[in-house]
Amino acid sequence: VLPPLDKIEPKLRELETELQTLQASTALLQRNHNALEEQMVVLELGKEMYRKTSATLAPGSGEEPAADRELMALSEFGGGSSSVLGFIAGVVPTEVAPTLEKVLFRATRGNAVFQRAAVDKPLLDETKGGGLAPVAKTFFMVFFTGGVLGDKASRIATHLGAKLYRFPDDAYGHAEMVFEVAKRLKESTQVLGRSRDILHGSLAAAAAHYGTWEHVVAREKMVHDALNKCEFDIKRSVFVAQGWVCDDD
């Protein structure tokens, strides 16, 4: 004997609330974990790119010892605070990367250097429906001189869907940040795994009762559908159904 809907409905609502909470929590953990992965990509791919590009844009000469020292500092991720060379770094969907490069070139009138490298694994990105989906992404770095170009480049990149991340330009800060991000990634992986296990357990519990709930709800919908075809007599407080029968045998 199937239980009535009024006894099952509270359980349905409770389960629905629990699943919505777990899904929202898991989605938030996925976003945070993906941000840490993108930050690690920026730190790993940006190190060699920063060294090569900064050395190219800030060449030294034998006649100017100060310039030689600056070039050496840039090459070894040191002395970044004394350099006039600025940069932003981040990741962007691969299909948007060529557009971003062209827009930045035109907006800065060629006074910014755009460097990019493909990321070897898909990363999560927002979908039109508000969810998350793995997409191919590209790491990029934009080099420029002056804070005005930096602000303009940041606004353009963000508007085109890029995510900007911090990149230390000194060796000690870079190594320290790599260690910290790797530590947080490990913790995030463990927490995300436990959250998925709990969500899967709740979904399995719901699946065990799904057949009964579906049958009860369908039965109640049939009853209400039949009652909606009746007229309610207020004086007698009864439902009156109208129909037709054949009067000719």
NORZIGI-V494008 format. One record per pair of residues at least 12 apart in sequence whose ideal C-beta (glycine too) atoms are under 10 Angstrom apart, sorted by the first residue. I is the first residue (numbers start at 1). J is the second residue. D is the distance in Angstrom with one decimal. If there is no record, write none. Layout:
I | J | D
I | J | D
This chain:
2 | 212 | 6.4
2 | 213 | 9.6
2 | 215 | 6.4
2 | 216 | 5.4
2 | 219 | 7.5
3 | 212 | 8.1
3 | 213 | 9.9
3 | 216 | 7.1
4 | 216 | 7.6
4 | 219 | 9.6
4 | 220 | 8.4
5 | 213 | 9.2
5 | 216 | 5.6
5 | 217 | 6.9
5 | 219 | 8.1
5 | 220 | 4.7
5 | 221 | 9.6
5 | 223 | 9.3
6 | 220 | 9.5
7 | 216 | 9.3
8 | 209 | 8.5
8 | 212 | 7.8
8 | 213 | 6.1
8 | 216 | 5.7
8 | 217 | 8.2
8 | 220 | 9.5
9 | 213 | 9.5
9 | 216 | 9.3
9 | 217 | 9.1
9 | 220 | 9.4
11 | 206 | 9.9
11 | 209 | 7.9
11 | 213 | 8.4
12 | 206 | 9.2
12 | 209 | 9.0
12 | 213 | 6.3
12 | 216 | 9.5
12 | 217 | 8.4
15 | 202 | 7.4
15 | 203 | 9.8
15 | 205 | 7.7
15 | 206 | 5.6
15 | 209 | 8.3
15 | 213 | 9.2
16 | 206 | 9.0
18 | 198 | 9.7
18 | 199 | 9.6
18 | 202 | 5.9
18 | 205 | 9.4
18 | 206 | 9.0
19 | 199 | 7.7
19 | 202 | 5.8
19 | 203 | 7.2
19 | 205 | 9.9
19 | 206 | 7.0
21 | 199 | 9.9
21 | 202 | 9.6
22 | 195 | 7.3
22 | 196 | 9.3
22 | 198 | 6.3
22 | 199 | 4.6
22 | 200 | 9.6
22 | 201 | 9.4
22 | 202 | 5.9
22 | 203 | 8.8
23 | 195 | 9.9
23 | 199 | 6.9
23 | 202 | 9.6
23 | 203 | 9.7
25 | 191 | 10.0
25 | 195 | 6.1
25 | 198 | 8.9
25 | 199 | 8.4
26 | 192 | 7.4
26 | 195 | 4.9
26 | 196 | 6.3
26 | 198 | 8.6
26 | 199 | 5.6
27 | 124 | 9.9
27 | 130 | 9.2
27 | 131 | 7.6
27 | 132 | 6.6
27 | 195 | 9.8
28 | 195 | 9.3
29 | 188 | 7.1
29 | 189 | 9.9
29 | 191 | 6.2
29 | 192 | 4.8
29 | 193 | 9.7
29 | 194 | 9.5
29 | 195 | 5.5
29 | 196 | 8.8
30 | 124 | 6.4
30 | 131 | 9.9
30 | 132 | 5.9
30 | 188 | 9.5
30 | 192 | 6.7
30 | 195 | 9.0
30 | 196 | 9.3
31 | 124 | 7.3
31 | 126 | 8.9
31 | 132 | 7.0
32 | 184 | 8.9
32 | 188 | 6.3
32 | 191 | 9.1
32 | 192 | 8.6
33 | 124 | 8.4
33 | 184 | 9.2
33 | 185 | 7.4
33 | 187 | 9.8
33 | 188 | 4.5
33 | 189 | 7.0
33 | 191 | 8.5
33 | 192 | 5.5
34 | 123 | 6.0
34 | 124 | 4.2
34 | 125 | 8.4
34 | 132 | 7.4
34 | 134 | 9.3
34 | 163 | 9.4
34 | 188 | 9.5
35 | 123 | 9.7
35 | 124 | 9.2
35 | 163 | 7.7
35 | 165 | 8.2
35 | 181 | 9.9
35 | 184 | 9.9
35 | 188 | 9.3
36 | 180 | 10.0
36 | 181 | 5.9
36 | 182 | 9.0
36 | 183 | 9.9
36 | 184 | 5.6
36 | 185 | 4.9
36 | 186 | 9.7
36 | 187 | 9.4
36 | 188 | 5.8
36 | 189 | 9.3
37 | 91 | 9.5
37 | 119 | 9.4
37 | 121 | 8.4
37 | 123 | 6.3
37 | 124 | 8.4
37 | 181 | 9.1
37 | 185 | 6.9
37 | 188 | 9.0
37 | 189 | 9.9
38 | 90 | 7.8
38 | 91 | 5.0
38 | 119 | 8.5
38 | 123 | 6.0
38 | 124 | 8.9
38 | 125 | 10.0
38 | 137 | 7.7
38 | 139 | 8.7
38 | 163 | 6.2
38 | 164 | 9.9
38 | 165 | 6.3
39 | 89 | 9.9
39 | 90 | 9.6
39 | 91 | 9.2
39 | 163 | 9.4
39 | 165 | 4.9
39 | 166 | 7.6
39 | 167 | 9.1
39 | 177 | 8.2
39 | 178 | 9.6
39 | 180 | 9.7
39 | 181 | 5.3
39 | 184 | 9.0
39 | 185 | 8.8
40 | 165 | 9.3
40 | 177 | 9.5
40 | 178 | 7.5
40 | 181 | 5.2
40 | 182 | 7.0
40 | 184 | 9.5
40 | 185 | 6.5
41 | 89 | 9.8
41 | 90 | 9.5
41 | 91 | 6.2
41 | 117 | 9.3
41 | 119 | 5.6
41 | 120 | 9.0
41 | 121 | 8.7
41 | 123 | 7.6
41 | 137 | 8.0
41 | 138 | 9.9
41 | 139 | 5.7
41 | 165 | 8.5
42 | 89 | 5.1
42 | 90 | 6.6
42 | 91 | 6.8
42 | 119 | 9.9
42 | 139 | 6.4
42 | 140 | 9.4
42 | 141 | 8.6
42 | 163 | 9.2
42 | 164 | 8.8
42 | 165 | 4.4
42 | 166 | 8.0
42 | 167 | 5.7
42 | 177 | 9.8
42 | 181 | 9.4
43 | 89 | 9.0
43 | 165 | 8.2
43 | 166 | 9.0
43 | 167 | 6.8
43 | 168 | 8.3
43 | 174 | 6.8
43 | 175 | 9.6
43 | 177 | 6.3
43 | 178 | 5.2
43 | 181 | 6.6
43 | 182 | 9.3
44 | 117 | 10.0
44 | 119 | 9.8
44 | 139 | 8.7
44 | 178 | 7.9
44 | 181 | 9.9
45 | 89 | 8.8
45 | 91 | 9.2
45 | 115 | 9.8
45 | 116 | 9.4
45 | 117 | 5.1
45 | 118 | 9.2
45 | 119 | 7.5
45 | 120 | 9.5
45 | 138 | 9.7
45 | 139 | 4.5
45 | 140 | 9.4
45 | 141 | 8.6
45 | 167 | 10.0
46 | 87 | 8.8
46 | 89 | 5.2
46 | 90 | 9.5
46 | 115 | 9.3
46 | 117 | 8.9
46 | 139 | 7.1
46 | 140 | 9.4
46 | 141 | 6.0
46 | 165 | 8.8
46 | 167 | 5.0
46 | 168 | 9.6
46 | 169 | 9.5
46 | 174 | 8.8
47 | 77 | 7.3
47 | 167 | 8.6
47 | 168 | 9.8
47 | 171 | 9.4
47 | 174 | 6.6
47 | 175 | 9.9
47 | 178 | 8.9
48 | 117 | 9.1
49 | 87 | 9.6
49 | 89 | 8.5
49 | 115 | 5.4
49 | 116 | 8.8
49 | 117 | 6.6
49 | 139 | 8.0
49 | 140 | 9.1
49 | 141 | 5.4
49 | 143 | 9.5
49 | 167 | 9.8
50 | 74 | 8.1
50 | 75 | 9.4
50 | 77 | 7.1
50 | 80 | 9.2
50 | 85 | 9.7
50 | 87 | 7.1
50 | 89 | 8.0
50 | 115 | 9.0
50 | 141 | 6.7
50 | 143 | 8.6
50 | 167 | 7.1
50 | 168 | 9.8
50 | 169 | 6.7
50 | 174 | 9.0
51 | 74 | 7.5
51 | 75 | 5.5
51 | 76 | 7.7
51 | 77 | 7.0
51 | 169 | 10.0
52 | 75 | 8.6
52 | 115 | 8.5
53 | 74 | 9.2
53 | 85 | 8.9
53 | 87 | 8.2
53 | 113 | 6.4
53 | 115 | 5.6
53 | 141 | 6.9
53 | 143 | 5.7
54 | 70 | 9.7
54 | 71 | 8.3
54 | 73 | 9.3
54 | 74 | 4.0
54 | 75 | 7.1
54 | 77 | 9.0
54 | 80 | 8.8
54 | 83 | 7.4
54 | 85 | 5.9
54 | 87 | 8.0
54 | 113 | 9.9
54 | 141 | 9.7
54 | 143 | 7.2
54 | 169 | 8.1
55 | 71 | 6.1
55 | 72 | 9.0
55 | 74 | 6.0
55 | 75 | 4.9
55 | 76 | 9.9
56 | 71 | 9.9
56 | 74 | 9.8
56 | 113 | 8.5
56 | 143 | 9.3
57 | 71 | 9.8
57 | 74 | 8.5
57 | 83 | 9.7
57 | 85 | 6.0
57 | 87 | 9.7
57 | 113 | 6.6
57 | 143 | 6.0
57 | 144 | 9.6
57 | 145 | 8.7
58 | 70 | 6.1
58 | 71 | 5.5
58 | 73 | 9.2
58 | 74 | 5.5
58 | 75 | 9.0
58 | 83 | 6.8
58 | 84 | 8.3
58 | 85 | 5.9
58 | 143 | 9.8
59 | 71 | 6.4
60 | 72 | 7.6
60 | 74 | 9.5
60 | 75 | 9.8
66 | 82 | 9.9
69 | 82 | 9.2
70 | 82 | 6.9
70 | 83 | 6.4
70 | 84 | 9.1
70 | 85 | 9.3
71 | 83 | 9.7
73 | 169 | 9.3
73 | 170 | 8.7
73 | 171 | 9.9
74 | 169 | 7.9
76 | 170 | 8.8
76 | 171 | 6.1
77 | 167 | 9.9
77 | 168 | 7.5
77 | 169 | 5.9
77 | 170 | 5.3
77 | 171 | 4.2
77 | 172 | 8.4
77 | 173 | 8.0
77 | 174 | 5.6
77 | 175 | 9.0
78 | 169 | 8.3
78 | 170 | 5.4
78 | 171 | 5.8
78 | 172 | 8.4
78 | 173 | 9.8
79 | 169 | 8.5
79 | 170 | 7.3
80 | 167 | 9.8
80 | 168 | 7.8
80 | 169 | 3.1
80 | 170 | 5.3
80 | 171 | 9.8
80 | 173 | 8.5
80 | 174 | 9.8
81 | 169 | 8.1
81 | 170 | 8.1
83 | 145 | 9.6
83 | 169 | 7.6
84 | 144 | 10.0
84 | 145 | 5.6
84 | 146 | 8.0
85 | 113 | 9.6
85 | 143 | 6.2
85 | 144 | 7.8
85 | 145 | 6.3
85 | 146 | 9.9
85 | 169 | 8.9
86 | 112 | 9.5
86 | 142 | 8.9
86 | 143 | 7.3
86 | 144 | 5.4
86 | 145 | 6.5
86 | 146 | 7.0
86 | 147 | 6.9
86 | 149 | 7.4
86 | 150 | 4.9
86 | 153 | 9.0
86 | 169 | 9.6
87 | 112 | 9.3
87 | 113 | 8.8
87 | 115 | 9.3
87 | 141 | 5.7
87 | 142 | 6.3
87 | 143 | 4.8
87 | 144 | 7.1
87 | 150 | 7.9
87 | 153 | 9.0
87 | 167 | 7.4
87 | 169 | 7.7
88 | 104 | 9.9
88 | 112 | 9.4
88 | 140 | 8.6
88 | 141 | 7.3
88 | 142 | 5.1
88 | 143 | 8.7
88 | 144 | 8.2
88 | 149 | 9.8
88 | 150 | 6.4
88 | 151 | 9.6
88 | 153 | 5.7
88 | 154 | 5.6
88 | 157 | 6.7
88 | 158 | 9.8
88 | 162 | 9.1
88 | 164 | 5.7
88 | 165 | 9.1
88 | 166 | 9.9
88 | 167 | 8.4
89 | 115 | 9.5
89 | 139 | 7.6
89 | 140 | 7.1
89 | 141 | 4.8
89 | 142 | 7.8
89 | 143 | 9.8
89 | 157 | 9.8
89 | 162 | 9.9
89 | 164 | 6.9
89 | 165 | 6.1
89 | 166 | 8.0
89 | 167 | 4.4
90 | 137 | 9.7
90 | 138 | 9.8
90 | 139 | 7.7
90 | 140 | 6.4
90 | 141 | 8.4
90 | 142 | 8.9
90 | 154 | 9.1
90 | 157 | 6.4
90 | 158 | 8.7
90 | 162 | 5.0
90 | 163 | 5.2
90 | 164 | 4.0
90 | 165 | 5.4
90 | 166 | 9.7
90 | 167 | 8.9
91 | 116 | 9.8
91 | 119 | 6.7
91 | 123 | 6.7
91 | 125 | 9.3
91 | 137 | 4.8
91 | 138 | 6.8
91 | 139 | 5.5
91 | 140 | 7.3
91 | 161 | 10.0
91 | 162 | 6.8
91 | 163 | 5.6
91 | 164 | 8.8
91 | 165 | 7.5
92 | 116 | 8.4
92 | 119 | 10.0
92 | 125 | 9.6
92 | 137 | 6.5
92 | 138 | 5.8
92 | 139 | 8.4
92 | 140 | 6.1
92 | 157 | 7.1
92 | 158 | 10.0
92 | 160 | 6.9
92 | 161 | 6.3
92 | 162 | 3.8
92 | 163 | 7.4
92 | 164 | 9.6
93 | 123 | 9.0
93 | 125 | 6.1
93 | 135 | 5.5
93 | 136 | 7.1
93 | 137 | 5.7
93 | 138 | 7.5
93 | 160 | 9.0
93 | 161 | 6.2
93 | 162 | 8.3
93 | 163 | 9.9
94 | 116 | 9.2
94 | 118 | 6.9
94 | 119 | 8.1
94 | 122 | 9.7
94 | 135 | 7.6
94 | 136 | 4.3
94 | 137 | 6.0
94 | 138 | 4.7
95 | 135 | 8.4
95 | 136 | 7.8
95 | 137 | 9.7
95 | 138 | 9.0
95 | 161 | 9.8
96 | 137 | 9.2
96 | 138 | 8.3
96 | 157 | 9.7
96 | 160 | 5.6
96 | 161 | 5.7
96 | 162 | 7.4
97 | 114 | 9.0
97 | 116 | 5.7
97 | 117 | 10.0
97 | 118 | 9.0
97 | 136 | 9.8
97 | 137 | 8.6
97 | 138 | 4.3
97 | 139 | 9.3
97 | 140 | 6.5
97 | 160 | 9.3
97 | 162 | 8.7
98 | 116 | 9.1
98 | 138 | 9.3
99 | 160 | 6.5
99 | 161 | 9.7
100 | 114 | 7.6
100 | 116 | 8.7
100 | 138 | 8.9
100 | 140 | 7.0
100 | 142 | 8.9
100 | 153 | 9.6
100 | 156 | 7.3
100 | 157 | 6.3
100 | 159 | 9.6
100 | 160 | 5.1
100 | 161 | 8.6
100 | 162 | 6.4
101 | 114 | 4.6
101 | 115 | 9.4
101 | 116 | 7.2
101 | 138 | 9.9
101 | 140 | 7.9
101 | 142 | 9.0
102 | 114 | 9.1
103 | 153 | 9.7
103 | 156 | 5.7
103 | 157 | 9.0
103 | 159 | 9.0
103 | 160 | 6.9
104 | 140 | 9.3
104 | 142 | 6.1
104 | 144 | 9.1
104 | 149 | 9.4
104 | 152 | 8.6
104 | 153 | 5.9
104 | 156 | 5.9
104 | 157 | 7.5
104 | 160 | 9.3
106 | 156 | 9.8
107 | 149 | 8.8
107 | 152 | 6.0
107 | 153 | 7.6
107 | 155 | 9.3
107 | 156 | 5.9
108 | 142 | 8.6
108 | 144 | 6.6
108 | 146 | 10.0
108 | 148 | 9.6
108 | 149 | 5.5
108 | 152 | 6.8
108 | 153 | 6.8
108 | 156 | 9.0
109 | 149 | 9.6
111 | 143 | 9.9
111 | 144 | 6.5
111 | 145 | 7.3
111 | 146 | 8.5
111 | 149 | 6.3
112 | 142 | 5.4
112 | 143 | 6.6
112 | 144 | 4.3
112 | 145 | 8.8
112 | 149 | 6.0
112 | 150 | 9.0
112 | 152 | 8.8
112 | 153 | 6.0
112 | 156 | 9.9
113 | 141 | 8.4
113 | 142 | 7.1
113 | 143 | 4.3
113 | 144 | 7.4
114 | 140 | 6.6
114 | 141 | 7.8
114 | 142 | 5.5
114 | 143 | 8.1
114 | 144 | 9.8
114 | 153 | 9.1
115 | 139 | 9.0
115 | 140 | 6.7
115 | 141 | 4.8
115 | 142 | 7.7
115 | 143 | 7.3
116 | 138 | 5.2
116 | 139 | 6.5
116 | 140 | 4.3
116 | 141 | 7.6
116 | 142 | 9.5
117 | 138 | 7.0
117 | 139 | 5.0
117 | 140 | 7.8
117 | 141 | 8.7
118 | 136 | 7.7
118 | 137 | 8.4
118 | 138 | 5.7
118 | 139 | 7.6
119 | 136 | 7.4
119 | 137 | 4.9
119 | 138 | 6.4
119 | 139 | 5.7
120 | 136 | 9.9
121 | 134 | 8.6
121 | 136 | 9.0
121 | 137 | 8.9
122 | 134 | 3.8
122 | 135 | 6.0
122 | 136 | 5.7
122 | 137 | 7.3
123 | 135 | 6.9
123 | 136 | 8.2
123 | 137 | 4.8
123 | 163 | 9.4
124 | 137 | 9.3
125 | 137 | 7.2
125 | 161 | 7.9
125 | 163 | 8.9
126 | 161 | 8.5
137 | 162 | 9.4
137 | 163 | 8.9
138 | 162 | 9.3
139 | 165 | 9.6
140 | 157 | 7.9
140 | 162 | 7.3
140 | 164 | 9.7
141 | 167 | 7.8
142 | 154 | 8.8
142 | 156 | 9.2
142 | 157 | 7.3
142 | 162 | 9.8
142 | 164 | 9.7
165 | 181 | 9.8
226 | 239 | 9.2
226 | 241 | 8.2
227 | 239 | 6.2
227 | 241 | 9.2
229 | 241 | 7.0
229 | 242 | 8.7
229 | 243 | 9.5
230 | 242 | 8.1
